[in-house]
């Protein structure tokens, strides 16, 4: 299955919009924004079930920087652990 890399401040590989679209099409970009926003909304709601269906099992999430959350996450569980750290250090006040 073709994976599409989405950039929205973060890199994600998402399975839900990998249907025969070219990476440069405006439809793909709009779908990517929708999927990323849906994922971030689910994280903010602390809905693991909603967020989990939006992550590809073979995700490669590249979190930039040089800190405890930086680096490549290769499983949905690693991504959720990272967001748990975000919530902890932000006192549950993530701004998105």
C-alpha positions in Angstrom: 0.0 0.0 0.0 1.3 3.4 -1.0 2.0 5.7 2.0 1.7 9.4 1.8 3.8 11.7 3.9 2.0 14.7 5.3 3.7 17.8 6.6 1.8 20.0 9.0 4.6 21.0 11.4 5.1 17.2 11.9 5.7 14.3 9.6 3.1 11.6 9.6 2.5 8.5 7.5 -1.3 8.1 7.4 -3.1 5.2 5.8 -6.6 6.8 5.4 -5.8 8.9 2.3 -3.4 6.8 0.4 -5.9 6.1 -2.3 -4.4 6.8 -5.8 -3.7 10.5 -5.3 -0.5 12.2 -6.3 1.4 13.9 -3.5 1.1 17.3 -5.2 -2.6 17.4 -5.8 -4.7 20.0 -4.0 -7.2 17.2 -3.1 -4.4 15.3 -1.3 -3.3 18.4 0.5 -6.9 19.1 1.7 -7.3 15.5 2.7 -4.0 15.6 4.6 -5.0 18.7 6.5 -8.3 17.1 7.4 -6.7 13.9 8.6 -4.0 15.7 10.6 -6.7 18.0 12.2 -8.8 15.0 13.0 -5.8 13.3 14.6 -4.9 16.4 16.7 -8.6 16.8 17.8 -8.7 13.2 18.9 -5.4 13.6 20.9 -6.8 16.8 22.5 -10.0 14.9 23.4 -7.8 12.1 24.7 -9.6 9.7 22.4 -7.1 7.0 21.8 -9.6 5.0 19.7 -10.3 7.9 17.3 -6.6 8.8 17.0 -5.4 5.3 16.6 -7.4 4.6 13.4 -5.7 7.6 11.8 -2.2 6.3 12.3 -0.7 3.8 10.0 0.7 0.8 11.9 4.0 1.4 10.0 4.1 5.1 10.9 7.3 7.1 10.8 6.8 10.2 12.8 9.8 12.6 12.8 9.6 14.9 15.8 12.2 17.6 15.3 14.5 19.0 18.0 16.9 17.9 20.5 14.9 17.0 23.6 13.1 14.1 25.2 10.4 14.0 22.6 12.6 14.3 19.6 13.4 11.6 17.1 11.6 9.1 14.9 8.6 7.2 16.3 8.0 4.0 14.5 4.8 2.7 16.1 1.5 4.3 17.1 2.3 3.5 20.7 5.5 5.5 20.5 3.5 8.4 19.0 1.0 8.2 21.9 3.8 8.0 24.4 5.2 11.2 22.9 1.9 13.0 23.2 1.6 11.8 26.8 4.9 13.6 27.4 3.5 16.7 25.6 0.5 16.7 27.9 2.6 16.2 31.0 5.0 19.0 30.3 2.3 21.4 29.1 0.1 20.8 32.1 -2.6 19.5 29.7 -2.7 22.8 27.8 -1.7 21.9 24.3 -2.5 25.0 22.1 -4.0 23.4 19.0 
